[in-house]
Every structure is written in C-alpha cells, then in structure tokens.
Amino acid sequence: MKHTLHEKIVVNRPIEECFAYLKDFSSIEQWDPGVYRARKLTPYGVAVGTEYEILLKLPAGKQVSMRYRQAVINEPRELILHGEGDNFSAIDTLNLQAISPTRTEIDYRAELDLRWLPAPLKPLIKPMLNRIGKKAISGLKRALTIPGTPSNRRLWHDILDKLVVPATLSFGKRGYLSLPRKSHSSRMDGKIVAITGPTAGLGLDTACELARLGATLILIGRSKQKLSNAAKQIQRFSACSENTLHLVEADLASLEATAAAAQQITTSLPPIDVLINNAGALFATREETNEGFERALAVNFLAPVLLSKLLSPHLNDNSRVINVVSGGLYFQGIKLDDLQFRSEPYDGSKAYARAKRALLYMSNESTTKTSYFTMHPGWAATPGVAKSLPAFNKRLQHFMRDSRMGADTMIWLATAPELQAYKEPQLWFDRHPHTFDVLPNTKSNPNEIQQLKNWTTAALAQFQ
C-alpha cells in the first residue's frame, strides 16, 4: 500500500535557521512525536549519502528501526531523504521558501510504501497515518517557534513535588517523552561555553549538542586522555573544527587545581557566555582531599562555587552559569554542624545530595549580574550512576532516561533565547521551574544559609 502525507507550515524564523536545524535529520527525534530516537551513523558533516538510524514508536513501548540516507541537499531550500525498514519504505521531502527575511514556509511530504499492508486495509489505516503526519508537522512548527517567556512555576507541579512519589515517577524516561517541546533549534555560533565533566554521560551529550549548534567549547576534565577522546567524539558527532575545542586539564577534587584551571582560562581563552558546572561524583567511602575537605563536598560543591567565582571577571551581564544538581537533594538537608561528614557514619548518597543542596543554595544567593540557573536531570543512566549506584542502576535500568534525555534541560538553559533576561532563582527540571523543598526538616532558613555562605567564603579564601 502506498500513501502520501503532505503538510505545510509557516514559522517566524529565517530560512537559513530553519535549514540549519533540519539539515541534520537526526533532529527529527526532537520534533516528531512518532520518533523515539534518531542518530547520525555517518561521522562528521552532513552530505549527500549521510545515513541515519531512526527508531519509530510502536504501541506497548516497542520500537521499529528505519535506515535513512540523505539523497538531496539543496541549501537552503530542499532536503530529500530515503528511508528503508522491514517491508516498508519512505521518501521524505522538505521544501523551504522564504516568505520574508524572518518568515519561512516549510512544505513537508512523506511518500510511504507499506509493503506489508494489504490494499483493502488502506481505508482503515489512512486516517491514522494522516494524524501521524499532522502531529509531525505540528511538532516541527513548535520546534522552530521560540516562546516569548519561559514557563512559570505551576501549582500542579508543586503538588506533585510535595507528594514525592508522583514527582519521582516523572524522573524517568516517560517524563521526558511526555514533554511537548524537546527541540534545540537556537544557534550558538560565536558563543563560548565552558563545561566541567564533559568526557562521558550528561556532560558529553551536552557538549556534542552545543557543538552541533555552533558553540566553541572549553572542556574541563581531570584526564588529558579522556578529554582528547571526548573531543574526537564531539567532532564526529557535530563536525565542529578542532580549533573550536579547548581542553583544560583539572582534577576538581583539588581546589588548587580548580583555581589553576580558572587562571588558565581567564589568561588564554576568550570570555565565556555560558559556564556549566556539570561534573559530579558520588563516593562509597569517606576520604579527604589533600586540602582537608571531604571529597564529595569538594567536587560537588566547593569546586563549582570556586570556579564560578574565579571566572566571574571572564563573564558578562548576559552570561549564564548553570549548576547541575540532583533530585536526591529533595531527601536531604544540609548539616551545618557536620558539613564534612565527620560525626555520623558515612553515606555516599547522602553526602552527594547534601553537597548538591548546598550548591543550590549558593546558586540562589548569587549577587552578580550574571544569570544563575540550577537544574537536575532526573534519573539518567550514565556511566557515573552505573559505577556509583550499581544496584539502583540495575533495578531501574528500564525506567531511567538515557544521558541525552537527562541533558535536555541543561542544553535548553544554555541556549534558550527566552531566558536571556531571566534572573529569578529556580530549580529547573524538564524545562519547568520546581519547588526547592518537599520534605520537612530539609529546608534551611535564611540564617542557616548565611552560615553556609560564611563557611564557604572562609574555606575558599586561600584559593582566590
């Protein structure tokens, strides 16, 4: 059975921006709700012959694979792709026309050949296929439409957060898949982004996407070899040039090394538009660094606070600092009389969550003109989680997000134009602001937060 889907939309974006977003067909997972995952199989740039693997959603959580090949690229007006699956195929054509310098018409046509479907069933299947086409083009229009303002706090979210269990159900991949908008269509050409922990998991996926959007990256990590390997992966994914990737070696467990990294950046690299404090670590046993700090506190709290402070002269009023925390902070308050976990039996998960809560408070207390954003990624299956929490990872492996899903809000916070003038402290999850506290005895009062600030200032004084 053959059937053609044909839809048109008009979006308020220049034709060049629309084409840049659509040229890499793996972006289809961001706008077509019928696609679960898409990845470019051919490394480096997009050209005629580039191949993609597309996983289409089926009922009951199943997926079916298609292999697409780029057949025509006529920049900035036409893209044609040929797709093949088991017993079905498709030819997707996207024609773009500039209506004005800031408006573009997109004509989308999908010619389907469902070889497995008997012709007599066409009248039954045709309405369903047409709905799929309309949802896809509606998703594309949403992807290319920039909201005027970000979402406000919603009472419904606050209620679910306070109930705890309903909120945590959204921490998995189902929560991400239910988002109405998943696109990253705003270019980052000319922007400088510094990111810690970019060699695996959330950090690597964030770096790959930001490079695809045109950003120049400063990659900060503890292993020169891992940084080099990550840079190669980012280049293969995004086709960015080698001179847009700057590698800065620093073990963030050492505040002296963190300070040295900041010095290297401020003296030899361009001013920063976005700083992403993504690096994090959870430890099974308590150990202190050579500088006398409990390791989880040093890596997850003190290092990002110090790095942000030392890089502040390298930021501007429009810069953004993004601090990555954890949903686990909902279950822990800070212990001002035992920040270094010396008194009670050590628990790595608690130490990690407390450090992240402290980072949330310090983000909210920033008095600089730079915008500070705090986010948590939900429950993402990353190499760090597999290593630090093997039982948790094994038990929830089918429920958890992959690292690309977990990185979504981080990328959005770095790129979204609607956040340009946003200054209000928030904890972001899935592109929405959420409450800071859900359980009794986890919320610190203003006096306690001031004590935390005083302690942190004293602890970091020798490294500034």
PyMOL commands that set and color helices and strands:
alter all, ss='L'
color gray80, all
select helices_A, chain A and resi 15-23+25-31+59-61+119-143+155-163+165-169+173-177+201-212+224-238+242-244+255-268+295-314+327-331+336-338+348-364+383-388+390-395+403-406+408-415+417-419+446-463
alter helices_A, ss='H'
color red, helices_A
select strands_A, chain A and resi 2-11+35-40+51-57+63-74+78-85+88-100+103-114+192-196+216-221+245-249+274-277+320-324+371-375+380-381+401-402+427-429+432-434
alter strands_A, ss='S'
color yellow, strands_A
deselect
rebuild
show_as cartoon
